[in-house]
Amino acid sequence: MNLQSQIVSKIKRLRHEKGLSQPQMAELLNMEKSVYARLETGKTYSWAKYLEELLNVFGITPDKFFEDIGSSVVINNNNCPYGGNGNVENLYTENREIYEKLLTAKDEQIALLKEMLGGK
């Protein structure tokens, strides 16, 4: 499932959890019913324009909304080291490890330079 599909699926699920219909959501967001229907079916990326209002209607924070989105996105790329399909979670983990190693190396270089300058 791609990122757009995950987002619109979550919007639809949250709407159902609130017991709201598409026309009710359109009214709460001050938009035409047809615009909201396209938003929820993924035919438009307008959810981003209405994100703040959506979060208010659902009563959640951005962190809570996005917490489970993106972890199962599959990247189709022939150059991907995972044979053409890479899981975003794997990429995040690898990049996190590289990031932490770079931070450690930076700290070591700073300590070495301070030592060379006489502890200044």
N, CA, C and O atoms as a GROMACS GRO file, in nm:
protein
  480
    1MET      N    1   0.086  -0.118   0.000
    1MET     CA    2   0.000   0.000   0.000
    1MET      C    3   0.090   0.124   0.000
    1MET      O    4   0.182   0.134   0.082
    2ASN      N    5   0.064   0.216  -0.090
    2ASN     CA    6   0.148   0.335  -0.095
    2ASN      C    7   0.106   0.436   0.012
    2ASN      O    8   0.003   0.420   0.077
    3LEU      N    9   0.187   0.538   0.030
    3LEU     CA   10   0.166   0.637   0.136
    3LEU      C   11   0.031   0.706   0.123
    3LEU      O   12  -0.040   0.719   0.222
    4GLN      N   13  -0.004   0.750   0.003
    4GLN     CA   14  -0.132   0.817  -0.020
    4GLN      C   15  -0.247   0.726   0.021
    4GLN      O   16  -0.342   0.770   0.087
    5SER      N   17  -0.241   0.600  -0.016
    5SER     CA   18  -0.347   0.504   0.018
    5SER      C   19  -0.359   0.486   0.169
    5SER      O   20  -0.469   0.478   0.222
    6GLN      N   21  -0.245   0.482   0.237
    6GLN     CA   22  -0.247   0.466   0.382
    6GLN      C   23  -0.312   0.586   0.450
    6GLN      O   24  -0.389   0.571   0.545
    7ILE      N   25  -0.281   0.705   0.400
    7ILE     CA   26  -0.335   0.828   0.461
    7ILE      C   27  -0.485   0.835   0.442
    7ILE      O   28  -0.559   0.859   0.537
    8VAL      N   29  -0.532   0.816   0.318
    8VAL     CA   30  -0.676   0.829   0.294
    8VAL      C   31  -0.753   0.715   0.362
    8VAL      O   32  -0.867   0.734   0.404
    9SER      N   33  -0.691   0.598   0.373
    9SER     CA   34  -0.754   0.487   0.444
    9SER      C   35  -0.771   0.522   0.592
    9SER      O   36  -0.874   0.491   0.652
   10LYS      N   37  -0.669   0.587   0.649
   10LYS     CA   38  -0.678   0.625   0.790
   10LYS      C   39  -0.783   0.734   0.810
   10LYS      O   40  -0.856   0.731   0.909
   11ILE      N   41  -0.792   0.828   0.718
   11ILE     CA   42  -0.894   0.933   0.727
   11ILE      C   43  -1.032   0.868   0.727
   11ILE      O   44  -1.118   0.903   0.809
   12LYS      N   45  -1.054   0.775   0.636
   12LYS     CA   46  -1.183   0.707   0.626
   12LYS      C   47  -1.212   0.629   0.755
   12LYS      O   48  -1.323   0.635   0.808
   13ARG      N   49  -1.112   0.557   0.806
   13ARG     CA   50  -1.130   0.480   0.930
   13ARG      C   51  -1.164   0.570   1.048
   13ARG      O   52  -1.253   0.539   1.126
   14LEU      N   53  -1.091   0.682   1.060
   14LEU     CA   54  -1.117   0.775   1.170
   14LEU      C   55  -1.256   0.837   1.159
   14LEU      O   56  -1.324   0.859   1.259
   15ARG      N   57  -1.298   0.864   1.036
   15ARG     CA   58  -1.434   0.920   1.015
   15ARG      C   59  -1.538   0.818   1.063
   15ARG      O   60  -1.633   0.854   1.132
   16HIS      N   61  -1.518   0.693   1.025
   16HIS     CA   62  -1.611   0.588   1.069
   16HIS      C   63  -1.613   0.576   1.221
   16HIS      O   64  -1.719   0.560   1.281
   17GLU      N   65  -1.494   0.583   1.283
   17GLU     CA   66  -1.485   0.574   1.429
   17GLU      C   67  -1.561   0.687   1.497
   17GLU      O   68  -1.617   0.669   1.605
   18LYS      N   69  -1.564   0.803   1.433
   18LYS     CA   70  -1.637   0.918   1.488
   18LYS      C   71  -1.786   0.909   1.456
   18LYS      O   72  -1.866   0.989   1.506
   19GLY      N   73  -1.824   0.812   1.372
   19GLY     CA   74  -1.965   0.797   1.336
   19GLY      C   75  -2.015   0.904   1.241
   19GLY      O   76  -2.133   0.940   1.243
   20LEU      N   77  -1.925   0.956   1.158
   20LEU     CA   78  -1.962   1.063   1.066
   20LEU      C   79  -1.975   1.011   0.924
   20LEU      O   80  -1.903   0.920   0.884
   21SER      N   81  -2.066   1.070   0.849
   21SER     CA   82  -2.081   1.037   0.707
   21SER      C   83  -1.990   1.129   0.626
   21SER      O   84  -1.937   1.228   0.678
   22GLN      N   85  -1.972   1.097   0.500
   22GLN     CA   86  -1.893   1.185   0.412
   22GLN      C   87  -1.956   1.324   0.403
   22GLN      O   88  -1.884   1.423   0.411
   23PRO      N   89  -2.089   1.335   0.386
   23PRO     CA   90  -2.149   1.470   0.382
   23PRO      C   91  -2.127   1.548   0.512
   23PRO      O   92  -2.106   1.670   0.509
   24GLN      N   93  -2.131   1.479   0.626
   24GLN     CA   94  -2.106   1.547   0.753
   24GLN      C   95  -1.962   1.598   0.761
   24GLN      O   96  -1.937   1.709   0.807
   25MET      N   97  -1.868   1.515   0.715
   25MET     CA   98  -1.727   1.556   0.714
   25MET      C   99  -1.708   1.676   0.623
   25MET      O  100  -1.638   1.771   0.657
   26ALA      N  101  -1.770   1.671   0.506
   26ALA     CA  102  -1.758   1.783   0.412
   26ALA      C  103  -1.808   1.912   0.477
   26ALA      O  104  -1.747   2.018   0.462
   27GLU      N  105  -1.917   1.901   0.547
   27GLU     CA  106  -1.973   2.019   0.614
   27GLU      C  107  -1.879   2.070   0.723
   27GLU      O  108  -1.855   2.190   0.734
   28LEU      N  109  -1.825   1.977   0.805
   28LEU     CA  110  -1.732   2.017   0.911
   28LEU      C  111  -1.606   2.083   0.855
   28LEU      O  112  -1.548   2.171   0.919
   29LEU      N  113  -1.565   2.040   0.736
   29LEU     CA  114  -1.444   2.093   0.674
   29LEU      C  115  -1.474   2.210   0.580
   29LEU      O  116  -1.384   2.267   0.518
   30ASN      N  117  -1.602   2.245   0.571
   30ASN     CA  118  -1.645   2.357   0.488
   30ASN      C  119  -1.604   2.338   0.342
   30ASN      O  120  -1.542   2.425   0.280
   31MET      N  121  -1.639   2.219   0.288
   31MET     CA  122  -1.606   2.190   0.148
   31MET      C  123  -1.724   2.120   0.082
   31MET      O  124  -1.815   2.072   0.151
   32GLU      N  125  -1.723   2.114  -0.047
   32GLU     CA  126  -1.826   2.044  -0.122
   32GLU      C  127  -1.817   1.894  -0.093
   32GLU      O  128  -1.708   1.841  -0.069
   33LYS      N  129  -1.930   1.827  -0.095
   33LYS     CA  130  -1.934   1.682  -0.070
   33LYS      C  131  -1.848   1.607  -0.172
   33LYS      O  132  -1.779   1.511  -0.137
   34SER      N  133  -1.852   1.650  -0.296
   34SER     CA  134  -1.775   1.582  -0.401
   34SER      C  135  -1.625   1.598  -0.378
   34SER      O  136  -1.548   1.506  -0.409
   35VAL      N  137  -1.583   1.712  -0.325
   35VAL     CA  138  -1.441   1.734  -0.296
   35VAL      C  139  -1.397   1.640  -0.185
   35VAL      O  140  -1.290   1.579  -0.193
   36TYR      N  141  -1.481   1.627  -0.080
   36TYR     CA  142  -1.444   1.537   0.028
   36TYR      C  143  -1.441   1.393  -0.021
   36TYR      O  144  -1.351   1.317   0.017
   37ALA      N  145  -1.534   1.354  -0.104
   37ALA     CA  146  -1.538   1.217  -0.156
   37ALA      C  147  -1.410   1.186  -0.234
   37ALA      O  148  -1.354   1.078  -0.221
   38ARG      N  149  -1.363   1.282  -0.315
   38ARG     CA  150  -1.237   1.262  -0.389
   38ARG      C  151  -1.119   1.253  -0.294
   38ARG      O  152  -1.026   1.175  -0.318
   39LEU      N  153  -1.122   1.332  -0.188
   39LEU     CA  154  -1.014   1.329  -0.088
   39LEU      C  155  -1.005   1.189  -0.027
   39LEU      O  156  -0.897   1.132  -0.015
   40GLU      N  157  -1.121   1.135   0.012
   40GLU     CA  158  -1.122   1.008   0.083
   40GLU      C  159  -1.097   0.888  -0.008
   40GLU      O  160  -1.059   0.781   0.039
   41THR      N  161  -1.118   0.905  -0.137
   41THR     CA  162  -1.090   0.795  -0.229
   41THR      C  163  -0.948   0.801  -0.283
   41THR      O  164  -0.905   0.712  -0.356
   42GLY      N  165  -0.874   0.906  -0.247
   42GLY     CA  166  -0.736   0.916  -0.290
   42GLY      C  167  -0.718   0.973  -0.429
   42GLY      O  168  -0.609   0.966  -0.485
   43LYS      N  169  -0.824   1.029  -0.485
   43LYS     CA  170  -0.815   1.087  -0.620
   43LYS      C  171  -0.754   1.226  -0.618
   43LYS      O  172  -0.734   1.286  -0.723
   44THR      N  173  -0.725   1.276  -0.501
   44THR     CA  174  -0.663   1.407  -0.486
   44THR      C  175  -0.575   1.405  -0.362
   44THR      O  176  -0.595   1.323  -0.272
   45TYR      N  177  -0.479   1.491  -0.357
   45TYR     CA  178  -0.391   1.503  -0.240
   45TYR      C  179  -0.436   1.618  -0.150
   45TYR      O  180  -0.358   1.668  -0.069
   46SER      N  181  -0.560   1.661  -0.163
   46SER     CA  182  -0.607   1.777  -0.088
   46SER      C  183  -0.615   1.752   0.062
   46SER      O  184  -0.635   1.846   0.139
   47TRP      N  185  -0.600   1.626   0.106
   47TRP     CA  186  -0.600   1.600   0.249
   47TRP      C  187  -0.494   1.685   0.319
   47TRP      O  188  -0.512   1.727   0.434
   48ALA      N  189  -0.382   1.712   0.250
   48ALA     CA  190  -0.273   1.789   0.311
   48ALA      C  191  -0.319   1.932   0.339
   48ALA      O  192  -0.282   1.992   0.440
   49LYS      N  193  -0.399   1.987   0.249
   49LYS     CA  194  -0.451   2.123   0.265
   49LYS      C  195  -0.543   2.131   0.386
   49LYS      O  196  -0.552   2.235   0.452
   50TYR      N  197  -0.612   2.022   0.416
   50TYR     CA  198  -0.710   2.021   0.524
   50TYR      C  199  -0.662   1.944   0.647
   50TYR      O  200  -0.741   1.913   0.736
   51LEU      N  201  -0.533   1.914   0.653
   51LEU     CA  202  -0.481   1.830   0.761
   51LEU      C  203  -0.514   1.886   0.899
   51LEU      O  204  -0.560   1.812   0.986
   52GLU      N  205  -0.491   2.013   0.920
   52GLU     CA  206  -0.518   2.072   1.052
   52GLU      C  207  -0.664   2.057   1.090
   52GLU      O  208  -0.696   2.022   1.204
   53GLU      N  209  -0.753   2.084   0.995
   53GLU     CA  210  -0.896   2.070   1.023
   53GLU      C  211  -0.935   1.925   1.047
   53GLU      O  212  -1.016   1.895   1.135
   54LEU      N  213  -0.876   1.834   0.969
   54LEU     CA  214  -0.904   1.691   0.989
   54LEU      C  215  -0.862   1.648   1.129
   54LEU      O  216  -0.936   1.577   1.198
   55LEU      N  217  -0.743   1.690   1.171
   55LEU     CA  218  -0.694   1.653   1.304
   55LEU      C  219  -0.785   1.708   1.413
   55LEU      O  220  -0.809   1.641   1.514
   56ASN      N  221  -0.835   1.829   1.393
   56ASN     CA  222  -0.928   1.887   1.490
   56ASN      C  223  -1.057   1.807   1.499
   56ASN      O  224  -1.107   1.781   1.608
   57VAL      N  225  -1.112   1.768   1.384
   57VAL     CA  226  -1.235   1.689   1.381
   57VAL      C  227  -1.213   1.556   1.453
   57VAL      O  228  -1.298   1.511   1.530
   58PHE      N  229  -1.100   1.492   1.426
   58PHE     CA  230  -1.072   1.362   1.485
   58PHE      C  231  -1.021   1.374   1.629
   58PHE      O  232  -1.019   1.275   1.703
   59GLY      N  233  -0.979   1.493   1.668
   59GLY     CA  234  -0.930   1.514   1.804
   59GLY      C  235  -0.798   1.445   1.832
   59GLY      O  236  -0.778   1.391   1.940
   60ILE      N  237  -0.708   1.446   1.732
   60ILE     CA  238  -0.577   1.383   1.750
   60ILE      C  239  -0.465   1.477   1.707
   60ILE      O  240  -0.488   1.575   1.636
   61THR      N  241  -0.345   1.444   1.751
   61THR     CA  242  -0.227   1.523   1.715
   61THR      C  243  -0.168   1.469   1.584
   61THR      O  244  -0.198   1.356   1.545
   62PRO      N  245  -0.084   1.548   1.518
   62PRO     CA  246  -0.017   1.498   1.397
   62PRO      C  247   0.065   1.371   1.425
   62PRO      O  248   0.066   1.279   1.344
   63ASP      N  249   0.134   1.367   1.540
   63ASP     CA  250   0.213   1.249   1.575
   63ASP      C  251   0.126   1.124   1.581
   63ASP      O  252   0.162   1.019   1.529
   64LYS      N  253   0.012   1.137   1.645
   64LYS     CA  254  -0.080   1.023   1.658
   64LYS      C  255  -0.134   0.983   1.521
   64LYS      O  256  -0.146   0.864   1.492
   65PHE      N  257  -0.166   1.080   1.437
   65PHE     CA  258  -0.221   1.050   1.305
   65PHE      C  259  -0.120   0.973   1.220
   65PHE      O  260  -0.156   0.876   1.155
   66PHE      N  261   0.005   1.017   1.221
   66PHE     CA  262   0.106   0.959   1.133
   66PHE      C  263   0.185   0.843   1.196
   66PHE      O  264   0.273   0.787   1.130
   67GLU      N  265   0.156   0.807   1.321
   67GLU     CA  266   0.239   0.708   1.389
   67GLU      C  267   0.248   0.574   1.318
   67GLU      O  268   0.352   0.508   1.326
   68ASP      N  269   0.145   0.531   1.251
   68ASP     CA  270   0.149   0.401   1.185
   68ASP      C  271   0.149   0.412   1.032
   68ASP      O  272   0.130   0.312   0.962
   69ILE      N  273   0.169   0.531   0.983
   69ILE     CA  274   0.170   0.552   0.838
   69ILE      C  275   0.314   0.554   0.790
   69ILE      O  276   0.400   0.620   0.848
   70GLY      N  277   0.339   0.481   0.682
   70GLY     CA  278   0.473   0.480   0.623
   70GLY      C  279   0.555   0.358   0.658
   70GLY      O  280   0.652   0.328   0.589
   71SER      N  281   0.519   0.288   0.765
   71SER     CA  282   0.600   0.174   0.806
   71SER      C  283   0.586   0.054   0.713
   71SER      O  284   0.671  -0.036   0.712
   72SER      N  285   0.478   0.051   0.635
   72SER     CA  286   0.460  -0.064   0.545
   72SER      C  287   0.460  -0.022   0.398
   72SER      O  288   0.412  -0.096   0.312
   73VAL      N  289   0.513   0.096   0.371
   73VAL     CA  290   0.521   0.142   0.233
   73VAL      C  291   0.631   0.065   0.162
   73VAL      O  292   0.742   0.052   0.214
   74VAL      N  293   0.601   0.015   0.044
   74VAL     CA  294   0.700  -0.057  -0.035
   74VAL      C  295   0.747   0.034  -0.147
   74VAL      O  296   0.667   0.094  -0.218
   75ILE      N  297   0.879   0.042  -0.161
   75ILE     CA  298   0.938   0.124  -0.265
   75ILE      C  299   0.974   0.032  -0.380
   75ILE      O  300   1.052  -0.062  -0.363
   76ASN      N  301   0.920   0.059  -0.496
   76ASN     CA  302   0.954  -0.019  -0.615
   76ASN      C  303   1.064   0.056  -0.689
   76ASN      O  304   1.040   0.158  -0.753
   77ASN      N  305   1.184   0.001  -0.680
   77ASN     CA  306   1.299   0.067  -0.740
   77ASN      C  307   1.401  -0.041  -0.773
   77ASN      O  308   1.447  -0.113  -0.684
   78ASN      N  309   1.436  -0.052  -0.897
   78ASN     CA  310   1.532  -0.155  -0.938
   78ASN      C  311   1.670  -0.136  -0.876
   78ASN      O  312   1.748  -0.231  -0.870
   79ASN      N  313   1.702  -0.015  -0.831
   79ASN     CA  314   1.832   0.012  -0.771
   79ASN      C  315   1.833  -0.014  -0.621
   79ASN      O  316   1.936   0.005  -0.556
   80CYS      N  317   1.721  -0.057  -0.567
   80CYS     CA  318   1.709  -0.079  -0.424
   80CYS      C  319   1.790  -0.202  -0.383
   80CYS      O  320   1.782  -0.304  -0.451
   81PRO      N  321   1.868  -0.194  -0.275
   81PRO     CA  322   1.948  -0.308  -0.232
   81PRO      C  323   1.866  -0.427  -0.186
   81PRO      O  324   1.922  -0.532  -0.156
   82TYR      N  325   1.735  -0.413  -0.178
   82TYR     CA  326   1.648  -0.522  -0.133
   82TYR      C  327   1.583  -0.592  -0.252
   82TYR      O  328   1.474  -0.648  -0.239
   83GLY      N  329   1.648  -0.591  -0.367
   83GLY     CA  330   1.598  -0.662  -0.483
   83GLY      C  331   1.484  -0.593  -0.553
   83GLY      O  332   1.402  -0.660  -0.616
   84GLY      N  333   1.474  -0.463  -0.545
   84GLY     CA  334   1.370  -0.390  -0.615
   84GLY      C  335   1.257  -0.344  -0.526
   84GLY      O  336   1.185  -0.251  -0.562
   85ASN      N  337   1.239  -0.407  -0.413
   85ASN     CA  338   1.134  -0.366  -0.319
   85ASN      C  339   1.199  -0.341  -0.184
   85ASN      O  340   1.256  -0.432  -0.123
   86GLY      N  341   1.190  -0.218  -0.139
   86GLY     CA  342   1.249  -0.184  -0.011
   86GLY      C  343   1.144  -0.139   0.087
   86GLY      O  344   1.057  -0.059   0.052
   87ASN      N  345   1.149  -0.189   0.206
   87ASN     CA  346   1.057  -0.150   0.310
   87ASN      C  347   1.110  -0.023   0.376
   87ASN      O  348   1.228  -0.017   0.412
   88VAL      N  349   1.026   0.077   0.392
   88VAL     CA  350   1.067   0.205   0.450
   88VAL      C  351   1.122   0.185   0.590
   88VAL      O  352   1.216   0.255   0.631
   89GLU      N  353   1.066   0.092   0.663
   89GLU     CA  354   1.115   0.067   0.800
   89GLU      C  355   1.260   0.020   0.798
   89GLU      O  356   1.339   0.063   0.881
   90ASN      N  357   1.295  -0.067   0.703
   90ASN     CA  358   1.433  -0.112   0.691
   90ASN      C  359   1.524   0.004   0.654
   90ASN      O  360   1.633   0.017   0.709
   91LEU      N  361   1.480   0.088   0.562
   91LEU     CA  362   1.559   0.204   0.522
   91LEU      C  363   1.579   0.299   0.639
   91LEU      O  364   1.688   0.352   0.659
   92TYR      N  365   1.473   0.320   0.717
   92TYR     CA  366   1.482   0.408   0.833
   92TYR      C  367   1.584   0.352   0.933
   92TYR      O  368   1.668   0.427   0.984
   93THR      N  369   1.578   0.224   0.960
   93THR     CA  370   1.670   0.161   1.056
   93THR      C  371   1.814   0.176   1.010
   93THR      O  372   1.902   0.212   1.088
   94GLU      N  373   1.839   0.147   0.882
   94GLU     CA  374   1.975   0.160   0.830
   94GLU      C  375   2.023   0.304   0.836
   94GLU      O  376   2.136   0.330   0.877
   95ASN      N  377   1.939   0.397   0.795
   95ASN     CA  378   1.979   0.538   0.798
   95ASN      C  379   2.001   0.585   0.941
   95ASN      O  380   2.089   0.668   0.966
   96ARG      N  381   1.923   0.536   1.034
   96ARG     CA  382   1.938   0.573   1.175
   96ARG      C  383   2.075   0.527   1.227
   96ARG      O  384   2.142   0.600   1.298
   97GLU      N  385   2.114   0.406   1.190
   97GLU     CA  386   2.244   0.354   1.232
   97GLU      C  387   2.358   0.438   1.174
   97GLU      O  388   2.454   0.470   1.244
   98ILE      N  389   2.348   0.473   1.048
   98ILE     CA  390   2.450   0.557   0.983
   98ILE      C  391   2.455   0.693   1.050
   98ILE      O  392   2.564   0.745   1.077
   99TYR      N  393   2.339   0.750   1.077
   99TYR     CA  394   2.329   0.880   1.143
   99TYR      C  395   2.398   0.877   1.280
   99TYR      O  396   2.474   0.968   1.313
  100GLU      N  397   2.372   0.773   1.357
  100GLU     CA  398   2.434   0.762   1.490
  100GLU      C  399   2.585   0.746   1.481
  100GLU      O  400   2.659   0.801   1.563
  101LYS      N  401   2.632   0.670   1.382
  101LYS     CA  402   2.777   0.654   1.363
  101LYS      C  403   2.842   0.786   1.325
  101LYS      O  404   2.950   0.819   1.373
  102LEU      N  405   2.775   0.862   1.239
  102LEU     CA  406   2.827   0.993   1.199
  102LEU      C  407   2.832   1.089   1.317
  102LEU      O  408   2.927   1.166   1.331
  103LEU      N  409   2.730   1.086   1.402
  103LEU     CA  410   2.731   1.172   1.521
  103LEU      C  411   2.846   1.135   1.615
  103LEU      O  412   2.912   1.223   1.670
  104THR      N  413   2.870   1.007   1.633
  104THR     CA  414   2.980   0.961   1.717
  104THR      C  415   3.114   1.006   1.659
  104THR      O  416   3.201   1.053   1.733
  105ALA      N  417   3.130   0.990   1.528
  105ALA     CA  418   3.255   1.033   1.462
  105ALA      C  419   3.275   1.183   1.476
  105ALA      O  420   3.387   1.229   1.498
  106LYS      N  421   3.168   1.259   1.463
  106LYS     CA  422   3.176   1.405   1.479
  106LYS      C  423   3.224   1.440   1.619
  106LYS      O  424   3.312   1.524   1.636
  107ASP      N  425   3.165   1.377   1.720
  107ASP     CA  426   3.203   1.404   1.858
  107ASP      C  427   3.350   1.368   1.883
  107ASP      O  428   3.421   1.440   1.954
  108GLU      N  429   3.394   1.260   1.824
  108GLU     CA  430   3.535   1.220   1.838
  108GLU      C  431   3.627   1.322   1.772
  108GLU      O  432   3.733   1.356   1.827
  109GLN      N  433   3.589   1.372   1.657
  109GLN     CA  434   3.670   1.472   1.587
  109GLN      C  435   3.676   1.603   1.667
  109GLN      O  436   3.782   1.666   1.674
  110ILE      N  437   3.566   1.642   1.725
  110ILE     CA  438   3.564   1.764   1.807
  110ILE      C  439   3.656   1.748   1.927
  110ILE      O  440   3.733   1.838   1.960
  111ALA      N  441   3.648   1.632   1.993
  111ALA     CA  442   3.734   1.606   2.109
  111ALA      C  443   3.881   1.608   2.069
  111ALA      O  444   3.964   1.662   2.142
  112LEU      N  445   3.914   1.549   1.955
  112LEU     CA  446   4.051   1.546   1.906
  112LEU      C  447   4.100   1.688   1.875
  112LEU      O  448   4.212   1.724   1.912
  113LEU      N  449   4.020   1.766   1.809
  113LEU     CA  450   4.059   1.905   1.776
  113LEU      C  451   4.078   1.988   1.903
  113LEU      O  452   4.171   2.068   1.910
  114LYS      N  453   3.991   1.969   2.002
  114LYS     CA  454   4.007   2.041   2.128
  114LYS      C  455   4.138   2.003   2.197
  114LYS      O  456   4.208   2.088   2.252
  115GLU      N  457   4.168   1.875   2.191
  115GLU     CA  458   4.293   1.826   2.251
  115GLU      C  459   4.414   1.886   2.180
  115GLU      O  460   4.511   1.926   2.244
  116MET      N  461   4.407   1.893   2.047
  116MET     CA  462   4.518   1.950   1.968
  116MET      C  463   4.536   2.098   1.997
  116MET      O  464   4.647   2.150   1.990
  117LEU      N  465   4.427   2.167   2.029
  117LEU     CA  466   4.434   2.309   2.059
  117LEU      C  467   4.465   2.336   2.205
  117LEU      O  468   4.463   2.451   2.249
  118GLY      N  469   4.493   2.232   2.279
  118GLY     CA  470   4.531   2.251   2.419
  118GLY      C  471   4.412   2.259   2.511
  118GLY      O  472   4.420   2.322   2.617
  119GLY      N  473   4.302   2.197   2.473
  119GLY     CA  474   4.186   2.190   2.562
  119GLY      C  475   4.103   2.317   2.563
  119GLY      O  476   4.020   2.335   2.652
  120LYS      N  477   4.125   2.405   2.467
  120LYS     CA  478   4.048   2.531   2.464
  120LYS      C  479   3.907   2.510   2.423
  120LYS      O  480   3.830   2.606   2.416
   0.00000   0.00000   0.00000
